[in-house]
């Protein structure tokens, strides 16, 4: 029975921590764009370096 005295406040603090982390991330804009991550693999994200044309072939 004395385990409840330790586990109950610990569980409440842990729950409050996760709620606070969720609210913080929502305010910082973590969940603003829900559509783009699905299509990110289709976007071309390789930048072309015009000063050194061999950088694309070497993968640098």
Backbone as XML, in Angstrom:
<?xml version="1.0"?>
<chain id="A" units="angstrom">
  <residue number="1" name="UNK">
    <atom name="N" x="0.818" y="-1.199" z="0.000"/>
    <atom name="CA" x="0.000" y="0.000" z="0.000"/>
    <atom name="C" x="0.863" y="1.265" z="0.000"/>
  </residue>
  <residue number="2" name="UNK">
    <atom name="N" x="2.052" y="1.200" z="0.581"/>
    <atom name="CA" x="2.884" y="2.395" z="0.598"/>
    <atom name="C" x="3.522" y="2.671" z="-0.761"/>
  </residue>
  <residue number="3" name="UNK">
    <atom name="N" x="3.447" y="1.729" z="-1.687"/>
    <atom name="CA" x="3.951" y="1.955" z="-3.033"/>
    <atom name="C" x="3.085" y="2.986" z="-3.754"/>
  </residue>
  <residue number="4" name="UNK">
    <atom name="N" x="1.801" y="3.029" z="-3.452"/>
    <atom name="CA" x="0.889" y="3.993" z="-4.075"/>
    <atom name="C" x="1.313" y="5.418" z="-3.741"/>
  </residue>
  <residue number="5" name="UNK">
    <atom name="N" x="1.858" y="5.628" z="-2.565"/>
    <atom name="CA" x="2.299" y="6.960" z="-2.145"/>
    <atom name="C" x="3.435" y="7.453" z="-3.046"/>
  </residue>
  <residue number="6" name="UNK">
    <atom name="N" x="4.214" y="6.559" z="-3.564"/>
    <atom name="CA" x="5.321" y="6.929" z="-4.449"/>
    <atom name="C" x="4.871" y="6.953" z="-5.910"/>
  </residue>
  <residue number="7" name="UNK">
    <atom name="N" x="4.141" y="5.937" z="-6.322"/>
    <atom name="CA" x="3.803" y="5.807" z="-7.736"/>
    <atom name="C" x="2.741" y="6.797" z="-8.218"/>
  </residue>
  <residue number="8" name="UNK">
    <atom name="N" x="1.793" y="7.139" z="-7.385"/>
    <atom name="CA" x="0.734" y="8.050" z="-7.804"/>
    <atom name="C" x="1.275" y="9.453" z="-8.099"/>
  </residue>
  <residue number="9" name="UNK">
    <atom name="N" x="2.039" y="10.076" z="-7.216"/>
    <atom name="CA" x="2.607" y="11.385" z="-7.581"/>
    <atom name="C" x="3.581" y="11.305" z="-8.757"/>
  </residue>
  <residue number="10" name="UNK">
    <atom name="N" x="4.324" y="10.215" z="-8.837"/>
    <atom name="CA" x="5.240" y="10.047" z="-9.959"/>
    <atom name="C" x="4.477" y="9.964" z="-11.281"/>
  </residue>
  <residue number="11" name="UNK">
    <atom name="N" x="3.391" y="9.239" z="-11.310"/>
    <atom name="CA" x="2.570" y="9.120" z="-12.519"/>
    <atom name="C" x="1.936" y="10.459" z="-12.881"/>
  </residue>
  <residue number="12" name="UNK">
    <atom name="N" x="1.487" y="11.211" z="-11.896"/>
    <atom name="CA" x="0.902" y="12.522" z="-12.162"/>
    <atom name="C" x="1.950" y="13.495" z="-12.713"/>
  </residue>
  <residue number="13" name="UNK">
    <atom name="N" x="3.133" y="13.489" z="-12.136"/>
    <atom name="CA" x="4.195" y="14.354" z="-12.635"/>
    <atom name="C" x="4.612" y="13.980" z="-14.059"/>
  </residue>
  <residue number="14" name="UNK">
    <atom name="N" x="4.689" y="12.711" z="-14.330"/>
    <atom name="CA" x="5.040" y="12.253" z="-15.667"/>
    <atom name="C" x="3.969" y="12.654" z="-16.685"/>
  </residue>
  <residue number="15" name="UNK">
    <atom name="N" x="2.713" y="12.508" z="-16.308"/>
    <atom name="CA" x="1.614" y="12.927" z="-17.180"/>
    <atom name="C" x="1.627" y="14.424" z="-17.440"/>
  </residue>
  <residue number="16" name="UNK">
    <atom name="N" x="1.883" y="15.224" z="-16.399"/>
    <atom name="CA" x="1.965" y="16.671" z="-16.569"/>
    <atom name="C" x="3.146" y="17.059" z="-17.452"/>
  </residue>
  <residue number="17" name="UNK">
    <atom name="N" x="4.246" y="16.331" z="-17.318"/>
    <atom name="CA" x="5.402" y="16.589" z="-18.179"/>
    <atom name="C" x="5.065" y="16.368" z="-19.643"/>
  </residue>
  <residue number="18" name="UNK">
    <atom name="N" x="4.395" y="15.270" z="-19.962"/>
    <atom name="CA" x="4.061" y="14.978" z="-21.353"/>
    <atom name="C" x="3.014" y="15.940" z="-21.901"/>
  </residue>
  <residue number="19" name="UNK">
    <atom name="N" x="2.076" y="16.353" z="-21.076"/>
    <atom name="CA" x="1.105" y="17.355" z="-21.517"/>
    <atom name="C" x="1.802" y="18.678" z="-21.789"/>
  </residue>
  <residue number="20" name="UNK">
    <atom name="N" x="2.716" y="19.059" z="-20.915"/>
    <atom name="CA" x="3.483" y="20.286" z="-21.123"/>
    <atom name="C" x="4.345" y="20.222" z="-22.374"/>
  </residue>
  <residue number="21" name="UNK">
    <atom name="N" x="4.963" y="19.075" z="-22.626"/>
    <atom name="CA" x="5.784" y="18.916" z="-23.827"/>
    <atom name="C" x="4.923" y="18.996" z="-25.088"/>
  </residue>
  <residue number="22" name="UNK">
    <atom name="N" x="3.721" y="18.447" z="-25.035"/>
    <atom name="CA" x="2.820" y="18.521" z="-26.183"/>
    <atom name="C" x="2.390" y="19.958" z="-26.449"/>
  </residue>
  <residue number="23" name="UNK">
    <atom name="N" x="2.012" y="20.678" z="-25.402"/>
    <atom name="CA" x="1.588" y="22.070" z="-25.563"/>
    <atom name="C" x="2.747" y="22.922" z="-26.074"/>
  </residue>
  <residue number="24" name="UNK">
    <atom name="N" x="3.936" y="22.702" z="-25.545"/>
    <atom name="CA" x="5.109" y="23.453" z="-25.995"/>
    <atom name="C" x="5.393" y="23.206" z="-27.478"/>
  </residue>
  <residue number="25" name="UNK">
    <atom name="N" x="5.347" y="21.951" z="-27.909"/>
    <atom name="CA" x="5.632" y="21.645" z="-29.310"/>
    <atom name="C" x="4.525" y="22.160" z="-30.228"/>
  </residue>
  <residue number="26" name="UNK">
    <atom name="N" x="3.290" y="22.173" z="-29.762"/>
    <atom name="CA" x="2.202" y="22.701" z="-30.578"/>
    <atom name="C" x="2.339" y="24.207" z="-30.746"/>
  </residue>
  <residue number="27" name="UNK">
    <atom name="N" x="2.770" y="24.896" z="-29.714"/>
    <atom name="CA" x="2.961" y="26.349" z="-29.816"/>
    <atom name="C" x="4.161" y="26.708" z="-30.680"/>
  </residue>
  <residue number="28" name="UNK">
    <atom name="N" x="5.165" y="25.861" z="-30.725"/>
    <atom name="CA" x="6.356" y="26.115" z="-31.537"/>
    <atom name="C" x="6.135" y="25.765" z="-33.008"/>
  </residue>
  <residue number="29" name="UNK">
    <atom name="N" x="4.978" y="25.207" z="-33.354"/>
    <atom name="CA" x="4.663" y="24.941" z="-34.758"/>
    <atom name="C" x="5.028" y="23.559" z="-35.242"/>
  </residue>
  <residue number="30" name="UNK">
    <atom name="N" x="5.227" y="22.615" z="-34.357"/>
    <atom name="CA" x="5.608" y="21.267" z="-34.749"/>
    <atom name="C" x="4.525" y="20.587" z="-35.584"/>
  </residue>
  <residue number="31" name="UNK">
    <atom name="N" x="3.267" y="20.919" z="-35.333"/>
    <atom name="CA" x="2.158" y="20.236" z="-36.006"/>
    <atom name="C" x="1.474" y="21.124" z="-37.032"/>
  </residue>
  <residue number="32" name="UNK">
    <atom name="N" x="2.154" y="22.182" z="-37.510"/>
    <atom name="CA" x="1.534" y="23.093" z="-38.461"/>
    <atom name="C" x="1.349" y="22.467" z="-39.837"/>
  </residue>
  <residue number="33" name="UNK">
    <atom name="N" x="2.354" y="21.801" z="-40.345"/>
    <atom name="CA" x="2.298" y="21.241" z="-41.685"/>
    <atom name="C" x="2.208" y="19.725" z="-41.598"/>
  </residue>
  <residue number="34" name="UNK">
    <atom name="N" x="1.017" y="19.206" z="-41.794"/>
    <atom name="CA" x="0.811" y="17.761" z="-41.707"/>
    <atom name="C" x="0.790" y="17.088" z="-43.078"/>
  </residue>
  <residue number="35" name="UNK">
    <atom name="N" x="0.799" y="17.881" z="-44.152"/>
    <atom name="CA" x="0.691" y="17.318" z="-45.493"/>
    <atom name="C" x="2.050" y="17.070" z="-46.153"/>
  </residue>
  <residue number="36" name="UNK">
    <atom name="N" x="3.002" y="17.974" z="-45.988"/>
    <atom name="CA" x="4.272" y="17.889" z="-46.700"/>
    <atom name="C" x="5.109" y="16.662" z="-46.355"/>
  </residue>
  <residue number="37" name="UNK">
    <atom name="N" x="5.190" y="16.204" z="-45.106"/>
    <atom name="CA" x="6.043" y="15.042" z="-44.832"/>
    <atom name="C" x="5.677" y="13.789" z="-45.632"/>
  </residue>
  <residue number="38" name="UNK">
    <atom name="N" x="4.441" y="13.660" z="-46.021"/>
    <atom name="CA" x="4.061" y="12.498" z="-46.831"/>
    <atom name="C" x="4.698" y="12.546" z="-48.214"/>
  </residue>
  <residue number="39" name="UNK">
    <atom name="N" x="4.873" y="13.764" z="-48.742"/>
    <atom name="CA" x="5.361" y="13.916" z="-50.110"/>
    <atom name="C" x="6.834" y="14.291" z="-50.163"/>
  </residue>
  <residue number="40" name="UNK">
    <atom name="N" x="7.501" y="14.371" z="-49.044"/>
    <atom name="CA" x="8.891" y="14.810" z="-49.020"/>
    <atom name="C" x="9.802" y="13.864" z="-49.803"/>
  </residue>
  <residue number="41" name="UNK">
    <atom name="N" x="9.492" y="12.581" z="-49.828"/>
    <atom name="CA" x="10.346" y="11.649" z="-50.564"/>
    <atom name="C" x="10.248" y="11.864" z="-52.070"/>
  </residue>
  <residue number="42" name="UNK">
    <atom name="N" x="9.203" y="12.535" z="-52.530"/>
    <atom name="CA" x="9.046" y="12.788" z="-53.949"/>
    <atom name="C" x="9.701" y="14.091" z="-54.389"/>
  </residue>
  <residue number="43" name="UNK">
    <atom name="N" x="10.032" y="14.961" z="-53.443"/>
    <atom name="CA" x="10.632" y="16.244" z="-53.775"/>
    <atom name="C" x="12.117" y="16.084" z="-54.062"/>
  </residue>
  <residue number="44" name="UNK">
    <atom name="N" x="12.611" y="16.903" z="-54.965"/>
    <atom name="CA" x="14.025" y="16.875" z="-55.314"/>
    <atom name="C" x="14.768" y="17.784" z="-54.351"/>
  </residue>
  <residue number="45" name="UNK">
    <atom name="N" x="15.561" y="17.212" z="-53.460"/>
    <atom name="CA" x="16.254" y="18.018" z="-52.470"/>
    <atom name="C" x="17.759" y="18.064" z="-52.701"/>
  </residue>
  <residue number="46" name="UNK">
    <atom name="N" x="18.234" y="17.582" z="-53.846"/>
    <atom name="CA" x="19.652" y="17.636" z="-54.159"/>
    <atom name="C" x="19.955" y="18.991" z="-54.784"/>
  </residue>
  <residue number="47" name="UNK">
    <atom name="N" x="20.878" y="19.724" z="-54.196"/>
    <atom name="CA" x="21.252" y="21.046" z="-54.699"/>
    <atom name="C" x="22.398" y="20.904" z="-55.692"/>
  </residue>
  <residue number="48" name="UNK">
    <atom name="N" x="22.325" y="21.671" z="-56.769"/>
    <atom name="CA" x="23.355" y="21.637" z="-57.792"/>
    <atom name="C" x="24.380" y="22.718" z="-57.494"/>
  </residue>
  <residue number="49" name="UNK">
    <atom name="N" x="25.626" y="22.315" z="-57.396"/>
    <atom name="CA" x="26.717" y="23.243" z="-57.149"/>
    <atom name="C" x="27.317" y="23.631" z="-58.502"/>
  </residue>
  <residue number="50" name="UNK">
    <atom name="N" x="27.123" y="24.901" z="-58.916"/>
    <atom name="CA" x="27.585" y="25.321" z="-60.236"/>
    <atom name="C" x="29.077" y="25.595" z="-60.264"/>
  </residue>
  <residue number="51" name="UNK">
    <atom name="N" x="29.699" y="25.865" z="-59.122"/>
    <atom name="CA" x="31.130" y="26.159" z="-59.125"/>
    <atom name="C" x="31.968" y="24.902" z="-59.273"/>
  </residue>
  <residue number="52" name="UNK">
    <atom name="N" x="31.459" y="23.746" z="-58.830"/>
    <atom name="CA" x="32.202" y="22.503" z="-58.907"/>
    <atom name="C" x="31.287" y="21.413" z="-59.466"/>
  </residue>
  <residue number="53" name="UNK">
    <atom name="N" x="31.254" y="21.212" z="-60.771"/>
    <atom name="CA" x="30.323" y="20.248" z="-61.346"/>
    <atom name="C" x="30.593" y="18.794" z="-60.968"/>
  </residue>
  <residue number="54" name="UNK">
    <atom name="N" x="31.781" y="18.462" z="-60.464"/>
    <atom name="CA" x="32.061" y="17.092" z="-60.083"/>
    <atom name="C" x="31.483" y="16.741" z="-58.722"/>
  </residue>
  <residue number="55" name="UNK">
    <atom name="N" x="30.962" y="17.740" z="-57.986"/>
    <atom name="CA" x="30.462" y="17.454" z="-56.648"/>
    <atom name="C" x="29.199" y="16.587" z="-56.690"/>
  </residue>
  <residue number="56" name="UNK">
    <atom name="N" x="28.430" y="16.664" z="-57.782"/>
    <atom name="CA" x="27.233" y="15.840" z="-57.899"/>
    <atom name="C" x="27.613" y="14.381" z="-58.143"/>
  </residue>
  <residue number="57" name="UNK">
    <atom name="N" x="28.642" y="14.151" z="-58.955"/>
    <atom name="CA" x="29.058" y="12.791" z="-59.258"/>
    <atom name="C" x="29.673" y="12.106" z="-58.036"/>
  </residue>
  <residue number="58" name="UNK">
    <atom name="N" x="30.412" y="12.871" z="-57.233"/>
    <atom name="CA" x="31.057" y="12.296" z="-56.062"/>
    <atom name="C" x="30.114" y="12.143" z="-54.887"/>
  </residue>
  <residue number="59" name="UNK">
    <atom name="N" x="28.957" y="12.810" z="-54.943"/>
    <atom name="CA" x="28.010" y="12.736" z="-53.848"/>
    <atom name="C" x="28.373" y="13.645" z="-52.692"/>
  </residue>
  <residue number="60" name="UNK">
    <atom name="N" x="29.210" y="14.639" z="-52.938"/>
    <atom name="CA" x="29.610" y="15.576" z="-51.885"/>
    <atom name="C" x="28.760" y="16.819" z="-51.929"/>
  </residue>
</chain>
